[in-house]
Amino acid sequence: MKYQDIELVNNKKDHSFELTVDGKRSFIDYNQIKETFALLHTEVPESQQGQGVAEAIVEKTLQYLEDNHFNMVPSCSYIQVFLKRHPEWNKLLA
């Protein structure tokens, strides 16, 4: 599946970035203070793990942050590992 065609939703009410794949919700919980997002936790349904969904939601979230001139504090362990593999996103670190 082409995850790039699926829209990332910033659910401000629930403080999460969301990606719905085949009717199942994946999300990254966050706290926002002014221009900084603390990315707290990434979760993908068990049935979709290992299919690139987590990587897709992280990439879409980081692109959203960059496009909107935000920075981040990556508290989520998955996002920390992602940043080690993709250091080009470290430019968003607060």
C-alpha positions in Angstrom: 0.0 0.0 0.0 1.1 3.5 -0.7 1.0 5.3 2.7 2.1 8.6 1.1 -1.4 8.9 -0.4 -3.1 8.7 3.1 -3.6 12.0 4.8 -2.1 12.6 8.2 -4.6 14.1 10.7 -3.6 16.4 13.5 -6.3 15.5 16.1 -5.8 18.6 18.3 -8.6 17.5 20.7 -6.8 14.2 21.5 -3.3 15.6 21.1 -2.3 13.0 18.4 -1.2 12.7 14.9 -3.3 10.0 13.2 -3.0 7.8 10.2 -5.9 5.5 9.3 -4.8 2.5 7.2 -7.5 0.0 6.1 -9.8 1.4 8.7 -7.3 1.0 11.6 -5.9 4.0 13.5 -2.2 4.5 14.1 -1.1 7.5 16.1 1.6 9.5 17.7 0.6 11.2 21.0 2.0 14.6 21.7 2.1 17.6 23.9 2.5 21.0 22.3 4.0 24.0 24.0 4.1 27.0 21.6 6.2 26.0 18.6 7.5 22.7 20.2 5.9 19.3 20.0 6.9 16.7 22.5 6.4 13.4 20.6 5.5 11.0 23.4 4.4 7.6 22.0 3.8 5.9 18.6 1.3 3.1 18.3 0.3 0.9 15.4 -2.3 -1.9 15.5 -0.6 -5.2 16.1 -2.1 -6.5 12.8 -0.2 -3.8 10.9 3.1 -3.9 12.6 6.1 -4.6 10.4 4.4 -3.2 7.3 5.9 0.3 7.3 3.0 2.0 9.0 5.0 3.4 11.9 7.7 4.7 9.6 5.1 6.3 7.4 3.3 8.1 10.3 6.7 9.3 11.7 7.8 10.6 8.3 4.4 12.4 7.7 4.5 13.9 11.2 8.0 15.2 10.8 7.1 16.7 7.4 4.1 18.3 9.0 6.3 19.8 11.7 8.8 21.1 9.1 6.1 22.5 6.8 4.5 24.4 9.7 7.8 25.7 11.2 7.5 23.6 14.4 10.3 21.8 16.3 10.2 18.6 18.4 11.4 16.8 21.4 11.4 13.1 20.6 10.4 11.3 23.8 9.1 8.2 22.0 11.7 5.5 21.7 10.6 4.5 18.2 11.1 8.1 17.0 14.5 8.2 18.6 15.5 5.1 16.7 14.0 6.5 13.5 16.1 9.7 13.9 19.3 7.6 14.2 18.4 6.0 10.8 17.3 9.3 9.3 19.6 12.0 10.8 18.4 14.6 8.2 15.3 15.1 10.5 17.5 16.2 13.4 17.1 19.7 12.1 13.7 19.7 13.8 15.1 19.0 17.3 14.3 21.7 19.9 
